[in-house]
């Protein structure tokens, strides 16, 4: 059976027009304030990521191949071509499961949006802080909408949304940074979209999982740069009934919703629905960790008192993080819910100091993880994607005590967003792993005062050590 060719693209065209026409003054004040905090958080994550073993392997490999001094790799003195900088820096931001997440769109937005945009700021002097902020918002708006369109089934069937959906945030932000018109922005999205790829099996210990965001960042940058030069992409990349993004990356047509791409576009800002992480593990685990903290606040207990922990969650939670722990790498440790629960109970926190290669096969954590059970709760699944992280947690203690806590949204989520001081504190703690304190303070002030910068490339300069 053949497929009738069509180039109808109302959704792709609407997104491209929004990106090309977005102006600083049209962005609500609360969104402008929020995007600066989100940018600060991602940069802190990237700076911490620069010192990680897998990051060093990638950086060494890239710099051995590429000696073009166009763009900086954050937290280092090294420079490479802009596409390789986007690849490296996106990987750094995603390097330790610390970065933001749009829960409903299932996307780490900063990791894919900011690296190509900062590379463009370095390549093209004259981009102001206001221009940069506006382009960042464009990227933060588009990718999550594609994620909303695809729904949780996209990741449920094995695609890693940061690597697939992420290209649209990257292409949109880069297109806005380059000042592309709507026609060329359509092509930027179409070039980015055809490069989308990434498999969730990477979560079970592979370093490459952390590179997925970098590849999206790189693909989006390629899309915008090539579109600027006149190269064409799939003009109906989201709508095409044969070989389009949505039809190809979904099992059936009833599992995606094209209306989500433009619903409330320019009026409801998805930027305000991006959550921050205060645990260095996958976002699906955070509600459970918060629930345990709440129970401990009411009735203090330690690991040795726990008989078992039962987590009732959505099918996505069970599939994504509820599997039996296997010591196959740090990525696996940070994604596995039972292991993270064990870490919290034994260590009192789940942040950067609690994870290293040395703890992957920690007998105490592994033994305690065996006493954590993750069960599917059909009632939670039926609530839909908005509640996919909701959990009901039961703690059974050895003295017969039973505690229970239900958490719908984690600390740092759009429903419980962090205070400015908490975001700044997290940034500073992470950034000091790569930069001296005076530089950390200078970078913090530059980002929080972004709208006053005459030259956005200042951000790139402050991110480097040399």
RODO-2510 file (C-alpha; in nm, 4 decimals, decimal comma):
residues 466
     n   res          X          Y          Z
     1     x     0,0000     0,0000     0,0000
     2     x     0,1459     0,3353    -0,0987
     3     x     0,1632     0,6547     0,1016
     4     x     0,0239     0,9695    -0,0567
     5     x     0,2829     1,2477    -0,0386
     6     x     0,1822     1,5605     0,1482
     7     x     0,3608     1,8631     0,2795
     8     x     0,0848     1,9938     0,5046
     9     x     0,2604     2,1245     0,8147
    10     x     0,0340     2,3441     1,0292
    11     x     0,1965     2,2432     1,3588
    12     x     0,5574     2,2573     1,2415
    13     x     0,4879     2,5909     1,0728
    14     x     0,3199     2,7310     1,3854
    15     x     0,6147     2,6305     1,6046
    16     x     0,8616     2,7793     1,3584
    17     x     0,6678     3,1044     1,3375
    18     x     0,6546     3,1283     1,7159
    19     x     1,0314     3,0732     1,7405
    20     x     1,1170     3,3221     1,4659
    21     x     0,8835     3,5938     1,5926
    22     x     0,9392     3,5633     1,9681
    23     x     1,0597     3,8877     2,1233
    24     x     1,1941     3,9639     2,4701
    25     x     0,9130     4,2052     2,5567
    26     x     0,6503     3,9418     2,4720
    27     x     0,7871     3,7009     2,7339
    28     x     0,6056     3,7384     3,0689
    29     x     0,8195     3,8675     3,3544
    30     x     0,7767     3,5471     3,5547
    31     x     0,9063     3,3441     3,2608
    32     x     1,2072     3,5737     3,2184
    33     x     1,2885     3,5309     3,5876
    34     x     1,2417     3,1550     3,5757
    35     x     1,4542     3,0972     3,2655
    36     x     1,7538     3,2630     3,4330
    37     x     1,7302     3,0226     3,7264
    38     x     1,6944     2,7292     3,4883
    39     x     1,9987     2,8413     3,2907
    40     x     2,2004     2,8812     3,6102
    41     x     2,1063     2,5318     3,7222
    42     x     2,2074     2,3708     3,3920
    43     x     2,5399     2,5507     3,3834
    44     x     2,6184     2,4297     3,7346
    45     x     2,5374     2,0746     3,6292
    46     x     2,7626     2,1101     3,3252
    47     x     3,0537     2,2432     3,5264
    48     x     3,0300     1,9543     3,7698
    49     x     3,0045     1,7142     3,4782
    50     x     3,3353     1,8352     3,3336
    51     x     3,5329     1,6424     3,5934
    52     x     3,3599     1,3070     3,5575
    53     x     3,5453     1,0062     3,4094
    54     x     3,3128     0,9547     3,1119
    55     x     3,3225     1,3264     3,0365
    56     x     3,7020     1,3196     3,0293
    57     x     3,6999     1,0224     2,7905
    58     x     3,4653     1,2070     2,5535
    59     x     3,6539     1,5364     2,5778
    60     x     3,9901     1,3682     2,5159
    61     x     3,8503     1,1839     2,2146
    62     x     3,6949     1,4971     2,0647
    63     x     3,9985     1,7182     2,1181
    64     x     4,2242     1,4558     1,9605
    65     x     4,0094     1,4720     1,6471
    66     x     3,9209     1,8417     1,6382
    67     x     4,1599     2,1305     1,6947
    68     x     3,9243     2,4042     1,5734
    69     x     3,9269     2,6780     1,8425
    70     x     3,5721     2,8037     1,7799
    71     x     3,3898     2,7180     2,1012
    72     x     3,4739     2,6294     2,4589
    73     x     3,4146     2,3069     2,6455
    74     x     3,2788     2,4174     2,9828
    75     x     3,4870     2,3713     3,2946
    76     x     3,8042     2,3210     3,0896
    77     x     4,0543     2,5237     2,8900
    78     x     3,9812     2,3254     2,5734
    79     x     3,8215     2,4484     2,2510
    80     x     3,6739     2,2614     1,9568
    81     x     3,4363     2,3303     1,6689
    82     x     3,0884     2,4499     1,7634
    83     x     2,9140     2,1154     1,6864
    84     x     3,1653     1,9230     1,8950
    85     x     3,1323     2,1794     2,1753
    86     x     2,7556     2,1276     2,1711
    87     x     2,8078     1,7504     2,1841
    88     x     3,0518     1,7768     2,4743
    89     x     2,8645     2,0376     2,6763
    90     x     2,5270     1,8675     2,6397
    91     x     2,6895     1,5520     2,7706
    92     x     2,8374     1,7436     3,0647
    93     x     2,4990     1,8836     3,1692
    94     x     2,3473     1,5335     3,1630
    95     x     2,6599     1,3869     3,3167
    96     x     2,5336     1,3043     3,6657
    97     x     2,1518     1,2994     3,6653
    98     x     2,1418     1,6439     3,8247
    99     x     1,9835     1,8528     3,5527
   100     x     1,6315     1,9823     3,4975
   101     x     1,3368     1,7900     3,3613
   102     x     1,0026     1,8776     3,2058
   103     x     0,8137     1,5911     3,3653
   104     x     0,5159     1,5780     3,1302
   105     x     0,7290     1,6240     2,8195
   106     x     0,9881     1,3816     2,9616
   107     x     1,2772     1,6041     2,8578
   108     x     1,5933     1,7463     3,0163
   109     x     1,5547     2,0819     2,8464
   110     x     1,8654     2,2775     2,9444
   111     x     2,1051     2,0035     2,8369
   112     x     1,9805     2,0189     2,4784
   113     x     1,8942     2,3892     2,4464
   114     x     2,1861     2,5751     2,6028
   115     x     2,4973     2,4092     2,4504
   116     x     2,4154     2,4973     2,0880
   117     x     2,2955     2,8435     2,1850
   118     x     2,6113     2,9247     2,3802
   119     x     2,8221     2,7946     2,0904
   120     x     2,6365     3,0321     1,8584
   121     x     2,6982     3,3215     2,0973
   122     x     3,0706     3,2462     2,0705
   123     x     3,0639     3,2073     1,6923
   124     x     2,8560     3,5163     1,6236
   125     x     2,9631     3,8135     1,8370
   126     x     2,6889     4,0666     1,9012
   127     x     2,4203     3,8476     2,0538
   128     x     2,2971     4,0401     2,3575
   129     x     2,1843     3,8906     2,6855
   130     x     1,8250     3,9703     2,5940
   131     x     1,8671     3,7931     2,2603
   132     x     2,0124     3,4934     2,4392
   133     x     1,7340     3,4806     2,6957
   134     x     1,4704     3,5029     2,4226
   135     x     1,6281     3,2231     2,2192
   136     x     1,6565     3,0070     2,5301
   137     x     1,2849     3,0477     2,5972
   138     x     1,2129     2,9446     2,2367
   139     x     1,4032     2,6226     2,2906
   140     x     1,2479     2,5561     2,6305
   141     x     0,9017     2,5973     2,4776
   142     x     0,9299     2,3760     2,1700
   143     x     1,0907     2,0525     2,2908
   144     x     0,8529     1,9933     2,5820
   145     x     0,5561     2,0430     2,3487
   146     x     0,6852     1,7661     2,1240
   147     x     0,7221     1,5519     2,4364
   148     x     0,3654     1,6303     2,5401
   149     x     0,2508     1,5329     2,1926
   150     x     0,4262     1,1968     2,2136
   151     x     0,3159     1,1150     2,5688
   152     x     0,4743     0,8689     2,8136
   153     x     0,4317     0,5772     2,5714
   154     x     0,7257     0,7151     2,3706
   155     x     0,9748     0,6399     2,6463
   156     x     0,7716     0,3369     2,7501
   157     x     0,8380     0,1669     2,4179
   158     x     1,2127     0,2166     2,4568
   159     x     1,3030     0,5528     2,3026
   160     x     1,5085     0,7917     2,5162
   161     x     1,3159     1,1146     2,4805
   162     x     1,6134     1,3360     2,5608
   163     x     1,7789     1,1989     2,2509
   164     x     1,4691     1,2063     2,0299
   165     x     1,2431     1,4905     2,1437
   166     x     1,5486     1,6920     2,2481
   167     x     1,6518     1,7772     1,8936
   168     x     1,3516     2,0084     1,8612
   169     x     1,4497     2,2192     2,1630
   170     x     1,8045     2,2359     2,0319
   171     x     1,7026     2,3321     1,6795
   172     x     1,4483     2,5892     1,7979
   173     x     1,6876     2,7624     2,0363
   174     x     1,9671     2,7624     1,7805
   175     x     1,7380     2,8929     1,5056
   176     x     1,6243     3,1760     1,7313
   177     x     1,9840     3,2515     1,8253
   178     x     2,0752     3,2806     1,4588
   179     x     1,7696     3,4961     1,3880
   180     x     1,6252     3,2625     1,1233
   181     x     1,2944     3,3533     0,9615
   182     x     0,9943     3,1151     0,9844
   183     x     1,0750     2,9360     0,6566
   184     x     1,4310     2,8555     0,7560
   185     x     1,3229     2,7652     1,1067
   186     x     1,0870     2,5057     0,9551
   187     x     1,3897     2,3548     0,7836
   188     x     1,5974     2,3701     1,1011
   189     x     1,3300     2,1653     1,2799
   190     x     1,3079     1,9294     0,9835
   191     x     1,6836     1,8719     0,9721
   192     x     1,7017     1,8267     1,3473
   193     x     1,4050     1,5921     1,3590
   194     x     1,5439     1,3447     1,1077
   195     x     1,8571     1,3029     1,3221
   196     x     1,6601     1,1990     1,6330
   197     x     1,7680     0,8698     1,7914
   198     x     1,8417     0,7185     2,1310
   199     x     1,7641     0,3908     2,3076
   200     x     1,6576     0,3554     2,6722
   201     x     1,8634     0,0366     2,7129
   202     x     2,1521     0,2789     2,7671
   203     x     2,0187     0,3383     3,1186
   204     x     2,1468     0,0025     3,2414
   205     x     2,5059     0,1122     3,2847
   206     x     2,6296     0,2538     2,9524
   207     x     2,8191     0,5825     2,9456
   208     x     2,6459     0,6630     2,6170
   209     x     2,3208     0,7421     2,7992
   210     x     2,4855     1,0621     2,9182
   211     x     2,5838     1,1506     2,5615
   212     x     2,2275     1,1393     2,4283
   213     x     2,1613     1,5016     2,5256
   214     x     2,4884     1,6061     2,3648
   215     x     2,3916     1,4419     2,0388
   216     x     2,0551     1,6186     2,0444
   217     x     2,2305     1,9497     2,1083
   218     x     2,4672     1,8839     1,8215
   219     x     2,1889     1,7741     1,5849
   220     x     1,9848     2,0848     1,6603
   221     x     2,2850     2,3060     1,5962
   222     x     2,3502     2,1331     1,2647
   223     x     1,9846     2,1840     1,1773
   224     x     1,9932     2,5580     1,2384
   225     x     2,3317     2,6206     1,0741
   226     x     2,2444     2,4181     0,7659
   227     x     1,9014     2,5785     0,7353
   228     x     2,0654     2,9206     0,7566
   229     x     2,2860     2,8197     0,4630
   230     x     1,9856     2,7155     0,2539
   231     x     1,9903     2,3409     0,3158
   232     x     1,6391     2,1974     0,3371
   233     x     1,4792     1,9604     0,5845
   234     x     1,1505     1,7731     0,6197
   235     x     0,8990     2,0570     0,6165
   236     x     0,6272     1,8464     0,7809
   237     x     0,8622     1,6587     1,0098
   238     x     0,6006     1,6341     1,2854
   239     x     0,2881     1,5769     1,0725
   240     x     0,3961     1,3434     0,7921
   241     x     0,1838     1,0294     0,7922
   242     x     0,4701     0,8226     0,6546
   243     x     0,8134     0,8648     0,8056
   244     x     0,7264     1,1673     1,0166
   245     x     0,8614     1,2009     1,3679
   246     x     0,5331     1,1313     1,5433
   247     x     0,4191     0,8399     1,3291
   248     x     0,7617     0,6764     1,3323
   249     x     0,8373     0,7127     1,7019
   250     x     0,4952     0,5969     1,8200
   251     x     0,3388     0,2524     1,7932
   252     x     0,0077     0,3879     1,6661
   253     x    -0,1674     0,7114     1,5782
   254     x    -0,3804     0,7066     1,8921
   255     x    -0,0676     0,7322     2,1083
   256     x     0,0308     1,0859     2,0094
   257     x    -0,1641     1,4102     1,9993
   258     x    -0,0597     1,6744     1,7465
   259     x    -0,2837     1,9313     1,9156
   260     x    -0,0404     1,9391     2,2089
   261     x     0,2234     2,0954     1,9853
   262     x     0,0487     2,4306     1,9650
   263     x    -0,2055     2,4294     2,2497
   264     x    -0,1672     2,7628     2,4286
   265     x     0,1457     2,8467     2,2319
   266     x     0,2646     3,1923     2,3333
   267     x     0,0152     3,2103     2,6196
   268     x     0,0956     2,9075     2,8371
   269     x     0,4714     2,8851     2,8792
   270     x     0,6112     2,5356     2,9243
   271     x     0,9243     2,6961     3,0679
   272     x     0,7271     2,7381     3,3909
   273     x     0,6711     2,3617     3,4045
   274     x     1,0376     2,2666     3,4051
   275     x     1,1453     2,1081     3,7327
   276     x     1,4827     2,1096     3,9044
   277     x     1,6533     1,8204     4,0780
   278     x     1,7912     1,8203     4,4283
   279     x     1,8925     1,4545     4,4169
   280     x     2,1549     1,3311     4,1697
   281     x     1,9415     1,0560     4,0263
   282     x     1,6725     1,0198     3,7626
   283     x     1,3654     1,2368     3,8208
   284     x     1,1302     0,9388     3,8450
   285     x     1,2908     0,8529     4,1798
   286     x     1,2479     1,1889     4,3495
   287     x     0,8901     1,1585     4,4727
   288     x     0,9767     0,8350     4,6526
   289     x     1,2822     0,9909     4,8149
   290     x     1,0721     1,2901     4,9236
   291     x     0,8116     1,0524     5,0661
   292     x     1,0723     0,8740     5,2772
   293     x     1,2034     1,2078     5,4051
   294     x     0,8506     1,3075     5,5025
   295     x     0,8017     0,9830     5,6938
   296     x     1,1370     1,0213     5,8683
   297     x     1,0428     1,3739     5,9710
   298     x     0,7334     1,2377     6,1467
   299     x     0,8914     0,9259     6,2897
   300     x     1,2717     0,9129     6,2581
   301     x     1,4088     0,5752     6,1494
   302     x     1,7345     0,4440     6,0062
   303     x     1,8258     0,1770     5,7559
   304     x     1,8716    -0,0908     6,0191
   305     x     1,5123    -0,0491     6,1353
   306     x     1,3620    -0,1153     5,7909
   307     x     1,1987    -0,4486     5,7234
   308     x     1,0857    -0,3476     5,3749
   309     x     0,9787    -0,0524     5,1624
   310     x     0,6957    -0,0825     4,9109
   311     x     0,6590     0,1825     4,6414
   312     x     0,3274     0,1944     4,4537
   313     x     0,3622     0,3868     4,1281
   314     x     0,2650     0,4188     3,7643
   315     x     0,3558     0,1626     3,5012
   316     x     0,6125     0,4099     3,3664
   317     x     0,7762     0,4266     3,7103
   318     x     0,7866     0,0480     3,7349
   319     x     0,9346     0,0068     3,3868
   320     x     1,1722     0,3013     3,4023
   321     x     1,3234     0,2656     3,7500
   322     x     1,1616    -0,0267     3,9316
   323     x     1,3717    -0,3125     3,7955
   324     x     1,5885    -0,5320     4,0170
   325     x     1,9230    -0,3621     4,0698
   326     x     2,2305    -0,4982     3,8951
   327     x     2,5754    -0,3409     3,9547
   328     x     2,6443    -0,2590     3,5908
   329     x     2,7678     0,0982     3,6201
   330     x     2,7054     0,4323     3,7840
   331     x     2,4287     0,5179     3,5387
   332     x     2,2425     0,2063     3,6465
   333     x     2,2885     0,2978     4,0132
   334     x     2,1508     0,6490     3,9631
   335     x     1,8492     0,5307     3,7674
   336     x     1,7498     0,2366     3,9848
   337     x     1,4855     0,3280     4,2455
   338     x     1,5599     0,0548     4,5035
   339     x     1,9309     0,1433     4,5007
   340     x     1,8573     0,5141     4,5442
   341     x     1,6192     0,4404     4,8329
   342     x     1,8923     0,2329     4,9954
   343     x     2,1379     0,5176     4,9422
   344     x     1,9094     0,7677     5,1125
   345     x     1,8475     0,5391     5,4096
   346     x     2,2156     0,4584     5,4568
   347     x     2,3754     0,7910     5,3639
   348     x     2,1091     1,0462     5,4569
   349     x     2,1171     1,2097     5,1119
   350     x     2,1303     1,1275     4,7411
   351     x     2,3583     1,3950     4,5960
   352     x     2,6984     1,3983     4,4279
   353     x     2,8952     1,2830     4,7316
   354     x     2,6834     0,9688     4,7601
   355     x     2,7702     0,8317     4,4144
   356     x     3,1006     0,7083     4,2767
   357     x     3,2283     0,4012     4,0972
   358     x     3,3216     0,2629     4,4385
   359     x     2,9589     0,2305     4,5531
   360     x     2,8146     0,0535     4,2495
   361     x     2,8535    -0,2860     4,4144
   362     x     2,8339    -0,1701     4,7779
   363     x     2,7066    -0,4806     4,9619
   364     x     2,5111    -0,2779     5,2187
   365     x     2,3244    -0,0765     4,9558
   366     x     2,2595    -0,3808     4,7406
   367     x     2,1263    -0,5800     5,0348
   368     x     1,8952    -0,2979     5,1404
   369     x     1,7805    -0,2467     4,7799
   370     x     1,6555    -0,6066     4,7844
   371     x     1,4092    -0,4993     5,0560
   372     x     1,2590    -0,2289     4,8307
   373     x     0,9705    -0,3398     4,6113
   374     x     0,8212    -0,1286     4,3311
   375     x     0,4624    -0,2248     4,2435
   376     x     0,2350    -0,1088     3,9668
   377     x    -0,0687     0,0825     4,0885
   378     x    -0,3278     0,0897     3,8069
   379     x    -0,5099     0,3768     3,9784
   380     x    -0,2023     0,5980     3,9480
   381     x    -0,1473     0,4970     3,5859
   382     x    -0,5085     0,5844     3,5065
   383     x    -0,4483     0,9396     3,6306
   384     x    -0,2418     0,9990     3,3179
   385     x     0,0910     1,1561     3,2323
   386     x     0,0444     1,4493     3,4717
   387     x     0,0724     1,2071     3,7621
   388     x     0,3240     0,9579     3,6275
   389     x     0,5687     1,0369     3,9113
   390     x     0,3045     1,0105     4,1835
   391     x     0,3838     0,7417     4,4394
   392     x     0,2369     0,5949     4,7532
   393     x     0,5174     0,4640     4,9724
   394     x     0,4837     0,2221     5,2619
   395     x     0,7630     0,1677     5,5126
   396     x     0,7426    -0,1424     5,7298
   397     x     0,9790    -0,1271     6,0286
   398     x     1,1141    -0,4206     6,2276
   399     x     0,9243    -0,3127     6,5407
   400     x     0,5932    -0,3518     6,3561
   401     x     0,5459     0,0168     6,2728
   402     x     0,3899     0,0898     5,9344
   403     x     0,4295     0,4350     5,7820
   404     x     0,2751     0,5653     5,4619
   405     x     0,3211     0,8781     5,2513
   406     x     0,1840     0,9861     4,9152
   407     x     0,3730     1,2424     4,7051
   408     x     0,2428     1,3738     4,3731
   409     x     0,5237     1,6143     4,2836
   410     x     0,8831     1,6274     4,3969
   411     x     1,0680     1,9125     4,5623
   412     x     1,1826     2,1479     4,2875
   413     x     0,8939     2,0597     4,0573
   414     x     0,6731     2,3181     3,8930
   415     x     0,4185     2,2507     4,1666
   416     x     0,6785     2,2941     4,4421
   417     x     0,9425     2,5059     4,2715
   418     x     1,2537     2,5877     4,4688
   419     x     1,3342     2,9233     4,6222
   420     x     1,5892     3,1363     4,4353
   421     x     1,8408     3,0861     4,7161
   422     x     1,8129     2,7067     4,6866
   423     x     1,8856     2,7195     4,3138
   424     x     2,1837     2,9479     4,3671
   425     x     2,3175     2,7270     4,6467
   426     x     2,2999     2,4174     4,4271
   427     x     2,4726     2,6008     4,1402
   428     x     2,7541     2,7225     4,3611
   429     x     2,8137     2,3804     4,5180
   430     x     2,8438     2,2224     4,1751
   431     x     3,0327     2,4989     3,9939
   432     x     3,3072     2,5100     4,2585
   433     x     3,4187     2,1663     4,1432
   434     x     3,5437     2,3289     3,8209
   435     x     3,5898     2,7024     3,8838
   436     x     3,7439     2,9179     4,1573
   437     x     3,4987     3,0917     4,3895
   438     x     3,5437     3,4413     4,2382
   439     x     3,4676     3,3059     3,8895
   440     x     3,1652     3,1168     4,0221
   441     x     3,0283     3,4406     4,1696
   442     x     3,0972     3,6301     3,8469
   443     x     2,9169     3,3664     3,6390
   444     x     2,6239     3,3595     3,8818
   445     x     2,5800     3,7349     3,8607
   446     x     2,6110     3,7368     3,4822
   447     x     2,3355     3,4772     3,4413
   448     x     2,1032     3,6351     3,6962
   449     x     2,1589     3,9712     3,5247
   450     x     2,1435     3,8250     3,1746
   451     x     1,9138     4,0931     3,0368
   452     x     2,1808     4,3578     3,1075
   453     x     2,4642     4,1875     2,9159
   454     x     2,5761     4,3566     2,5969
   455     x     2,7509     4,0402     2,4836
   456     x     2,6100     3,6937     2,5582
   457     x     2,9466     3,5382     2,4791
   458     x     3,0489     3,6594     2,8254
   459     x     2,8720     3,3506     2,9596
   460     x     3,0910     3,1217     2,7489
   461     x     3,4071     3,2972     2,8646
   462     x     3,3111     3,2600     3,2298
   463     x     3,2390     2,8899     3,1851
   464     x     3,5958     2,8127     3,0767
   465     x     3,9072     2,7720     3,2865
   466     x     4,1453     2,9040     3,0261
***
